[in-house]
Amino acid sequence: MGISTDDIENAITGQDRWPTFVDYTEGDPFDFWQSTKFPGLNVKFLIVASGALFEVHVKWDQRQWYCDEPYAMSLKVALQGSKKDMCNESRPNIMSNTHRYLWGNLLARARKVIANHYAAKLMTEFGLKNVVTHALVQALVHAGRKSDLVALYLCSTLPLSVWEQDAWSLMLDEIQK
């Protein structure tokens, strides 16, 4: 008898015992991947729950990562922590359409790692460090880059204290449209 989603859900529900997120042995907290079957945006990351290592796959395919439900989500019991051989050496998928607490937590984590990744790329693209300016937000709005706007909004690496007031106001106006 292996670990089920019941075991993981019971371990984290109501006990403030969230899954522990761990980095791949390559030092990366997550990895983007594509395949013939899932050519769009897909992310995978590792968690430790119920004493076991799991690889989480969240597949959006062509859906919007920030507002749409993913195409599919799965857990694999991982034997190692390397992103290059994880899928080949994993045990079968653990899938379920129940346990919203568990799957909701994993979906939120997937969105957070994507947002942090895109926000970091944006800051580099615009030559900014530790400040979100009105000019940045305005440029994204005028270019129709909603995904990038949402990434700035959702990321945990840029706290509200680094936002210019008018940048934050413009962001809220755009997000609420």
Buried (B, 14 or more C-beta within 10 A) or exposed (E): EEBBBEBBBBBBEEEEEEBEBBEBBEEEBBBEBEEEEBEEBBBBBBBEBBEBBBBBBBBBBEBEBBEEEBBBBBBBBBBBBEBEEBBEEBEEBBEBEEBEBBBEBBBEBBBBBBBBBBBBEBBEEBEBEEEBBBEBBBBBBEEEBBBBBBBBBBBEBBEEEBBBEEBBEBBEEBBEE
